[in-house]
Amino acid sequence: MTDTPTTTTPAERSFRHTVKREPGARVVLEVEADADRLTRQTDRVFERHNQKARISGFRPGKAPRAMYERQYGTEHLWAEAAEDVIDETYREIVELEDITPIDNPSVAVSQLEPGKPLKYTATVVVKPDVDLGDYKAHGAVVEPKPPADDEIEKTIEAMRESHAELRPIQREAKAGDIVMVDIDVTVGGKQLPPFARNAHVEAGRDSSIKGLGEAFVGLKAGEEKKVDLAFPDTTSDETIRGKTGTFTIRATQVSEKIVPPLDDGFAKTVGVGSVDELRRAVKNELAHAAFHEARDAAADKLMDHALEAAKVEVPDLLVQDELDHMIADLRARVREQGLTFEQFLLQARKTEPEIRDEWRAAAERRAKAMLVLDAIAMK
């Protein structure tokens, strides 16, 4: 719904204007600046240009205006003066009406003639008003969960696993052994790009491809095995999603994983003096992580409630700006993977406009969150 235009015509000002608010947080300013103001500014523009003018018989800045205009013309003087008056009056109106532009205005001049008022229209997207509603009734509290004993032990076990020694062996791989493999896959007789090269995998460990982890059990170094396995329905590549492929697995090395015992010696390798100190350190670290997780969860709950309670018309300009930032972040992550953005799009089988459409809802939420948080900060 477009707001009723407001008009301001104070006697002491050398311009008149109306303000019309439109959907999309747009404001349209209709402005008429006095002919005298435009004329005075044209005089100032002439003085600036005359300082640099080269006119036979006159030093710079001393040529009469008629001589200057005969040589250089007048149109550029009025055009530049109009730009100056538009810039000045626009800034005055923005301050007078207490609006906050979030973009440069689009300006259309409807009248620019010597001796007549300058008339123009400026359209600009502004920071919208935010109705926060009852944003404080979020009910969010920070309630960290103390780490349980089994969580502490699992964390220490993972630390021991990360310090395990790999000892090459000649026997068949058992569950828990580490196998270095090359894997190639064909689907429907078509060879896919190499699936794995010199990959270290744990025999028997569950995989997103059901049965693959079990397929490594029983392999010896130098052996090859073929097994038919189905790609899951969640596979990103739709050409193989849910289809069965023939996996050719070649084992180049089988290693036994030697996990260090849980003793004071191991504790010292990770920077503490004893097993008891290690348990205390792990407990403190888990408690610290639990606090941050609880704090983040409370912040998310608070933000969800604030966004639900708030009423604001999010300008498309802000949404597009958020999308630009999201695409820029994606491009950076793709570069870190050693791919060009075009290669990524080919692999994803998407276009940039399709990604923007998919991410639009998230961009709208981010833009709304920015406006809501800014409104809360101004309270």
C-alpha positions in Angstrom: 0.0 0.0 0.0 1.5 3.4 -1.0 1.6 6.0 1.7 -0.2 9.3 1.1 2.4 11.8 -0.3 3.7 14.4 2.1 4.6 17.9 0.9 7.0 20.3 2.5 7.2 24.0 1.3 8.8 26.1 4.0 9.3 29.7 3.0 13.0 29.8 4.0 13.9 26.9 1.6 14.7 27.4 -2.0 12.9 24.1 -3.0 9.6 22.3 -2.6 9.2 18.6 -2.5 6.8 15.7 -1.9 7.5 12.4 -0.4 5.7 9.2 -1.5 6.4 5.9 0.0 5.9 2.8 -2.2 6.0 -1.0 -1.6 9.4 -2.5 -1.4 10.7 0.2 1.0 11.0 2.6 -1.9 10.6 6.4 -1.5 9.8 8.7 -4.4 10.8 12.4 -4.0 9.3 14.9 -6.4 11.5 18.0 -6.1 11.3 21.5 -7.6 14.2 23.8 -6.9 13.9 27.6 -7.4 15.1 29.1 -10.6 17.3 31.5 -8.6 19.1 28.7 -6.9 19.8 27.0 -10.2 21.0 30.3 -11.7 23.3 31.0 -8.8 24.8 27.6 -9.0 25.3 28.0 -12.7 27.3 31.2 -12.0 29.5 29.3 -9.6 30.1 26.5 -12.2 31.0 29.1 -14.8 33.6 30.6 -12.4 35.1 27.2 -11.8 35.4 26.4 -15.6 36.6 29.9 -16.4 39.6 29.5 -14.2 40.9 26.8 -16.7 39.5 28.2 -19.9 41.9 29.2 -22.7 40.4 32.2 -24.5 42.4 34.3 -26.8 43.1 37.8 -25.3 42.2 36.9 -21.7 44.1 35.4 -18.8 42.5 32.3 -17.1 39.5 33.4 -15.1 39.2 36.9 -16.7 37.2 36.2 -19.8 33.6 37.6 -19.8 30.9 35.0 -19.6 29.6 35.9 -23.1 33.0 35.2 -24.6 33.3 31.9 -22.6 29.9 30.8 -23.8 30.6 31.7 -27.4 33.6 29.4 -27.4 32.5 26.6 -25.1 28.7 26.8 -25.1 26.3 26.9 -22.1 24.7 23.5 -21.9 27.4 21.9 -19.8 27.2 24.8 -17.3 23.5 24.2 -16.7 23.9 20.4 -16.6 26.7 20.6 -14.0 24.8 23.1 -12.0 21.7 20.9 -12.0 23.8 18.0 -10.7 25.0 20.1 -7.9 21.6 21.4 -7.0 20.1 17.9 -7.2 22.9 16.5 -4.9 22.4 19.4 -2.4 18.6 19.3 -2.3 18.5 15.5 -2.1 20.8 15.5 0.9 18.7 18.2 2.6 15.5 16.3 2.0 16.9 13.0 3.3 17.9 14.8 6.6 14.7 16.7 6.8 12.4 13.7 6.3 14.7 11.4 8.5 15.0 8.7 5.9 17.9 6.3 5.6 18.7 5.4 2.0 20.4 2.0 1.5 21.3 2.7 -2.2 22.1 5.6 -4.5 19.0 7.3 -5.9 17.7 6.9 -9.4 17.2 10.5 -10.7 15.1 11.7 -13.6 15.2 15.4 -14.5 11.9 16.6 -16.0 12.7 20.3 -16.4 16.0 22.0 -16.9 15.8 25.4 -18.6 17.4 28.7 -17.8 15.1 31.0 -15.9 12.8 28.2 -14.8 12.7 25.9 -11.7 14.7 22.7 -11.8 12.3 19.7 -11.5 13.4 16.2 -10.9 12.2 12.9 -9.4 14.5 10.8 -7.1 13.6 7.2 -6.4 15.6 5.4 -3.7 15.3 2.3 -1.5 15.4 3.2 2.2 15.8 1.3 5.4 12.4 0.1 6.3 10.6 0.6 9.6 10.6 -2.5 11.8 7.8 -3.5 14.1 9.6 -5.7 16.6 6.5 -6.9 18.4 7.0 -8.7 21.7 10.6 -9.8 20.8 11.6 -10.2 24.5 9.2 -13.1 25.1 11.6 -15.7 23.7 12.0 -17.9 26.7 15.6 -18.7 25.8 17.9 -19.8 28.5 21.5 -21.1 28.5 21.4 -24.6 30.0 24.6 -26.5 29.3 24.5 -30.2 29.9 27.3 -31.5 32.1 29.5 -34.0 30.3 28.7 -37.6 31.2 31.4 -40.1 32.2 30.9 -42.2 29.0 31.3 -39.1 26.9 34.6 -38.4 28.6 35.8 -41.9 28.0 34.7 -41.9 24.3 36.7 -38.6 23.9 39.8 -40.1 25.4 39.4 -43.3 23.3 39.2 -41.1 20.2 42.4 -39.4 21.3 44.1 -42.8 21.6 42.9 -43.7 18.2 44.3 -40.6 16.7 47.7 -41.5 18.2 47.6 -45.1 16.9 50.6 -46.6 15.1 50.0 -48.3 11.8 52.1 -51.5 11.5 52.1 -53.1 8.0 51.1 -56.8 8.1 50.9 -59.6 5.5 47.7 -61.3 6.8 44.2 -60.7 5.6 42.6 -57.5 6.9 40.3 -57.9 10.0 37.8 -55.4 11.2 39.6 -52.4 12.6 42.7 -52.8 10.4 43.6 -50.0 8.0 43.8 -50.8 4.3 45.3 -48.6 1.6 43.2 -49.0 -1.5 42.5 -47.8 -5.1 38.9 -48.1 -6.1 37.3 -47.9 -9.5 33.6 -48.1 -10.2 31.5 -48.9 -13.3 27.7 -48.3 -13.5 25.8 -50.0 -16.3 29.1 -50.8 -18.0 30.2 -47.1 -17.9 33.5 -46.3 -16.2 33.2 -43.5 -13.6 36.0 -41.2 -12.6 38.5 -42.7 -10.1 36.6 -43.3 -6.9 39.7 -43.5 -4.6 43.4 -43.5 -5.0 45.8 -44.4 -2.1 42.9 -44.0 0.3 43.3 -45.2 3.9 40.1 -47.0 5.0 39.1 -48.9 8.1 38.0 -52.4 7.4 34.5 -53.1 8.7 33.6 -49.5 9.4 30.2 -48.4 8.2 30.1 -46.3 5.0 27.5 -44.2 3.2 27.6 -47.0 0.6 26.2 -50.0 2.4 28.6 -52.9 2.4 31.7 -51.1 1.3 33.3 -51.1 4.7 32.7 -54.9 5.0 34.2 -55.4 1.5 37.7 -54.4 2.8 37.7 -57.3 5.4 39.6 -60.3 4.1 41.8 -58.3 1.7 45.6 -58.8 1.6 48.2 -56.5 0.2 48.3 -56.9 -3.6 44.9 -58.5 -3.9 41.9 -57.3 -5.9 38.2 -57.8 -5.2 35.1 -56.9 -7.2 31.8 -56.3 -5.4 28.4 -55.0 -6.5 27.1 -52.2 -4.2 24.2 -49.7 -4.5 24.7 -46.0 -4.3 22.4 -44.4 -1.7 19.4 -42.4 -2.6 21.1 -39.4 -1.0 24.0 -39.4 -3.6 24.5 -35.9 -5.0 25.1 -37.2 -8.5 21.7 -37.9 -9.8 23.1 -40.1 -12.7 24.2 -42.8 -10.2 21.7 -42.1 -7.4 20.2 -45.4 -6.2 22.0 -47.4 -8.9 24.2 -50.4 -8.4 27.8 -50.2 -9.4 30.6 -52.7 -9.7 33.4 -51.7 -7.3 36.9 -52.9 -8.1 39.0 -52.7 -5.0 42.8 -53.1 -5.1 44.6 -53.3 -1.8 48.2 -52.0 -1.8 48.9 -52.3 1.9 47.2 -53.7 5.1 48.2 -52.3 8.5 47.3 -53.2 12.0 46.3 -50.3 14.2 48.3 -50.3 17.4 46.4 -48.1 19.9 48.6 -46.8 22.8 47.5 -47.9 26.3 45.7 -45.5 28.5 48.5 -44.7 31.0 50.5 -41.8 32.4 52.9 -42.1 29.4 50.1 -41.5 27.0 48.7 -38.6 29.1 52.2 -37.0 28.8 52.1 -37.3 25.0 49.0 -35.1 24.9 50.4 -32.5 27.4 49.2 -33.5 30.8 50.9 -35.4 33.7 48.7 -38.3 34.4 45.5 -40.1 33.4 43.5 -38.4 36.2 44.7 -35.0 34.9 43.7 -36.1 31.4 40.2 -36.9 32.5 39.9 -33.6 34.2 41.2 -31.7 31.2 38.8 -33.5 28.9 35.9 -32.9 31.2 36.7 -29.2 31.3 37.0 -29.0 27.6 33.7 -30.9 27.1 32.0 -28.6 29.6 33.3 -25.6 27.8 32.0 -26.9 24.5 28.7 -27.7 26.0 28.3 -24.1 27.3 29.0 -22.7 23.9 26.6 -25.1 22.3 23.9 -24.2 24.8 24.6 -20.5 24.3 24.4 -20.8 20.6 21.1 -22.8 20.9 19.7 -20.1 23.1 20.8 -17.4 20.6 19.2 -19.3 17.8 15.9 -19.6 19.8 16.0 -15.9 20.6 16.7 -15.1 16.9 13.9 -17.4 15.7 11.4 -15.7 18.0 12.5 -12.2 17.1 12.1 -12.9 13.4 8.7 -14.5 13.9 7.5 -11.6 16.1 8.9 -8.8 13.9 7.0 -7.3 11.0 9.1 -5.7 8.3 9.1 -5.4 4.5 12.6 -6.6 3.5 13.8 -4.7 0.4 14.8 -6.9 -2.5 18.0 -4.9 -2.7 19.1 -6.3 0.7 18.1 -9.8 -0.3 20.2 -9.6 -3.5 23.1 -8.2 -1.5 23.0 -11.2 0.8 22.8 -13.6 -2.2 25.9 -11.9 -3.6 27.8 -12.5 -0.3 26.6 -16.1 -0.2 27.7 -16.7 -3.8 31.1 -15.0 -3.1 31.6 -17.4 -0.1 30.7 -20.4 -2.3 33.2 -19.3 -4.9 35.9 -19.0 -2.3 35.2 -22.5 -0.9 35.3 -23.9 -4.5 38.7 -22.2 -5.1 40.0 -23.8 -1.9 39.1 -27.2 -3.4 41.1 -26.5 -6.5 38.1 -26.0 -8.8 36.9 -23.1 -10.9 33.4 -22.0 -10.3 32.4 -23.2 -13.8 33.8 -26.7 -13.0 31.8 -26.7 -9.8 28.6 -25.8 -11.6 29.2 -28.6 -14.1 29.7 -31.1 -11.3 26.6 -29.9 -9.4 24.6 -29.8 -12.7 23.2 -26.4 -11.7 23.4 -22.8 -13.0 24.2 -19.8 -10.8 20.6 -18.5 -11.2 19.3 -21.9 -10.0 21.5 -21.7 -6.9 20.3 -18.2 -6.2 16.7 -19.3 -6.4 17.4 -22.2 -4.0 19.1 -19.9 -1.6 16.7 -17.0 -1.8 14.7 -17.9 1.3 17.9 -18.1 3.4 19.0 -14.8 2.0 15.7 -13.2 2.9 16.1 -14.5 6.5 19.6 -13.1 6.8 18.5 -9.7 5.5 15.5 -9.7 7.9 17.7 -10.7 10.8 20.1 -7.8 10.0 17.2 -5.3 10.1 15.7 -6.8 13.2 19.0 -6.9 15.1 19.7 -3.3 14.1 16.2 -2.2 15.4 16.8 -4.0 18.7 20.2 -2.3 19.1 18.5 1.0 18.6 16.1 0.4 21.5 
